[in-house]
Amino acid sequence: MTVAIGALLGALAGTGLLLVVLGSPPLRRRSLSDRIAPYLIDPTVSSRLLSPTQSSAGTALNRLTAPLLKDAVRILDRVVGGQTSVRNRLAALGSHLTVEDFRTDQVVWGTVGAGFGVVVSLGVVLAGHRNPIVLALLILVGAVAGVLGRDWWLTQSVARHHAEILAEFPVVAEMLALAVTAGEGPLSAIDRVTRLAHGHLSDQLRGILADTRSGTPVQQALLTARDRARLEPLARFLDGMAVAIERGTPLAEVLRAQAADVRALGKRQLLEAGGRKEITMMIPVVFLILPITILFAFFPGLVAITTVAR
């Protein structure tokens, strides 16, 4: 049996060594693409001093892990799904990431979560619990938490992005209305506001200007920005501007009305947040302050009863 295992290992080692020798550049057969490549590409090679410096170890690691990462991204996308939702949230955020880049981030976060699960599993093993099912569940829970955590972080980023847009909205709308009232056209007013204001809403208005300067009609640029915004007040605002420009209605009045609607929406959201905070503030009162008050009220009587009973 030992002789058979040794012969098998020797055969495997000899086969591997033979493949290495045959695959070396002196013995490897050149393909057609290798033979015609010098005649199809620019043979001039730039100096390495002019190229960005990269670590050879990092480059080798990237080449080794890239196929595994691509397979993991493909499997994750097949399991999780929801590409339309991710694409809409990335577009609403104005991010340059694609769905594949986001899935790659999810794989990285899941790997970090799985690593944290491995650390916790080692702690559990050192504590004396060596159930393999529990250890596997800890690693799995860490990986799933990492994947879902990246999705939650994207959702929170979109919510913060929308909140900042709503905070900027009334001021920008009033500035646009003032510029239009002063006699400027819609594009000139947007250009003036984008030069004076800074923020996420100004960035979206700059995108509208860029589309119009590239040849897109104003109405089409406004409707495209509306579909890309994924925010209802902003969508109504851009839709109202497009309709006002198309039908020739007074644009300043439309902008002021939109600004008033957004201010009313902000007041309603503030009242709703106050109501939720009021309920949250009742938790320490009911579960902490009230029991302590009852304890202070009944403790002297309880001590007196105990003393009399003795």
N, C-alpha and C positions, 0 to 999 in steps of 0.2 A: 504493500500500500504506500509506504514511504517512497519507494523507487518510482511508482507511478506518479505521485505528486511532484517529485523532483523532475521527472521527465516532462510533465505538463508545464511546470514553471519554466524549465529551460526552453521548451518550444515557444512559449509565449515571449520570453525574453529575446530569443533568436528572431522571431517574426517581427517584433518591434524594432530591433536593430536593423533588420533588412529593410523595413519600410522607411526608417530614417535615412539609410544610405541611398536608397532608390529615390527618395524625395528630395535629396540635396540638390542644389543648383547645378553642379556639374553633370549629374546623371538624370536630372528631371527633363522630360521632353517638353519643349516649348510649345505652347498652344498658338493657334492662329492669331488670337488677339494680342499675345505678347510679341509676335513677330511684326505685326503691322502697327503696333502702338506708337513707335517712334516717328512714323510718317503721318500720324493723325493728330498728335498733340504737339504743343509747343515744347521743343526740347530744352529751352532755356530754363535753368533752375536758379531761383533766387537764393541769395545767401541766407543762411540760418540766423545770421545776426539781425536780419530785417524781419524775420518771422516772430510772432509772439512766442515767448518762452513757455514751454510746457514740460512738466516733469515726465521723464520716461516711465517711471513707475506708475504714475497716475494714468498715463496713456495706455500702458499695458493692462492695468486694472480695468479701465473703461472698455477696452476691447474684449476682455474676458467676461465681464459682467453684462455687456450690452445685449447679447442674445438671450440670456436668462431674464433680463429686465423686460425685453420686448415680449417674451412668452408670458411673463407674469402680468404685464399690462393687458395682453390679449385675453387671458383667462379672467382677469378681474372685470374687464369690460363686458365679457360674455355673462358673468355671474351677476354683477350689479346692474348693468343696463342704465337706462335713464340718460342717454346721450343728449336728448333734446333739452332736458332740464339743465344739465351742466352747461350746454352751449348757450342757453338763454341767460343763465346767471353770469357766465363769463362775458357775454356781450353787454349785459347790463352794467357790469363792473368796469367795462372798457379795458379789459385785460387782453394782452397779446398772447396769452396761453391758448393752446388748442385743447380739444378733449383728450388727445393722446398725452399731452404734457400734464394735464390734470390727473389722468390715470397713473402716470409715472410718479407724480407726487404722492398719490394715494398708496402706491406700492412701497415707496420709500417710508412713508409714515407707518404703514403696516409692518414693515420690517423692523422699524424702531420699536413699535409696540410689541412685536414678537420677541425682540431682544430684551425688553423690559420684563416680559413674561418669563423668559428664561432665567433672568436674575432672580425674580420672585420664586421661581421653581427651585433654584439652587438654595435659596433661603429656607424653603419648605423642606427640602431634602436634609439640610443641615439640622433642622429642628426635629427630625426623626420621622416625618411622614413621607413615605416612599410609594404612594399609590400612583401608578403610571397614568391612570385615567385623569386624576386630578391635575397632574403636571401637564398633560397634554391639553386639558381644558384651560389652564392658566395661559399657556402659550397662544392657544387659539383665541381666547378672549382678548389678549393683548394685541394680536394682529387685527382682529375685527374692530377693536376700539381705535386703533391707528387709522384704519381705512375710513371709518365713520367720522373720526375726528377731523380729518381733512375736509370731508364734505360739510361738516358743521361749521368749520372755520370759513369756508367759502360762503355759506349762507349768512353768517354773521358779518362778513365783509360786505356783502351786498346790502344787508340791512343798514349798516353804518354809512355806506355810500349813499343810499336813498335818503337817510336822515339828514346828511349834509346837504344834499340837493334841495330837500324841502326847506332847510334853514336858509339857503341862499335864494330860494325861488322868489319870494315877494320883492326883495330889493332889486334883483335883476329885472323882474317884470316891470317894476316902477321905473327903472332906468330906461328900459326899452320904450315904455309909454311916453316918457318925457322926451326922448330923442325923436320919436315919431311925431309927437305934438309940435316939436320945434321945426318940423318940415323935412326931416330926413326920411329916406326910403327904408324899407325893412332891412335890406342887406347893409346899408350904411349904419343903421342903428345897431344892428348886431355886431358889426365891426367895431363901432365905438365902445360898446359895452364890453366886448372881449378884450379890448386894449386897456380898459379901466379896471375890470373885475378879474379876480383869480379864484378858481375853485373848480369843482367837478361840473357844475352847470355851465360855466364859461368854457370848459373843455368841450362839452357837447355842442355848444354854439359854434366853437371854432371848427368842429367837424362839419357842421352845416355849411359854413363859409368855404371850407376846403372842397366840399362836394359841388357847390355852385361855381366855384372858380375853375373846376375841372370840366365844366360843361353841363352839369345836371341842372334841370329847371328848379326854381326855388320851391315850388309846391312839392315836387318829387323829393328834394333834399329834406324838407320838413317832415314828410311822411316817412321817409327812411329812418330819420332820427327818432320819430315817434315809435316805430316798430322796434328800434334798437334799445329804447329807453327802458321798457318794462316797468314803468312807474306811472300809475294812472293820472295823477295831477299833471305831471310833465307831458304825458301823452295828450291829455285834453288841451293843454296850453299850445303845443305844437300843431295839433289838429285845428284849433281855433285860429291860429295864425295862418295856416294854409287855406282855410275856408275864407277868412277875411281878405287875403290877398287875391284869391280866385274870384270872389264875388264883388270886390271893391267896397266892402263895408268899412266903417271907421276902425282902424287897427288899434288906435290908442285906447278906445273904450273897451275893446276886447281884452287888451293886456291888463288894464286896470281891474276889470271884472275877474280875470283869472287870478291876479294877485290877491284880491279880496277873498276869493274862494280858498286860496291856499292859507291865508291868515286864519280864516274860520276853521279850516281843517286842523291847523296847528293848535288852536284853542281847544277844539274837541279832543284832540290827542292828549293835550296837557291835562284836561279834566279827567279823561279815562285813566291816565297814568297816576293822577292824584288819588282816584278811587282805589286803584290796585294797591298803591302804597299805604292807604289807610287801612285796608284789610291786612296787609303785611305787618303793619305796626301793632295790630291787635294780638299778634302771636306772642311776643314777650309779655304783654300785659296779662293775657289769659293764663299762660303757662309758667310765668316766672313771678311777676309782681303780685298777682292775686293769691296764689298759694302761700307766698311769704306773709302777706297781710293776714290771711286766715290763720296761719300758724302763730303769728304774734298775738292775735286776738284770743285764741283758744288756749294758748300755752299756760298763762297764769291760772286760769280756771282748772286746767288739767292737773297742774301742780298742787292746787289747793285740795282738789278731790282726792288725789293720791295721798296727801298728808293726813286728811281726815280719815281715810280708809285704814291707815296704819294705826 
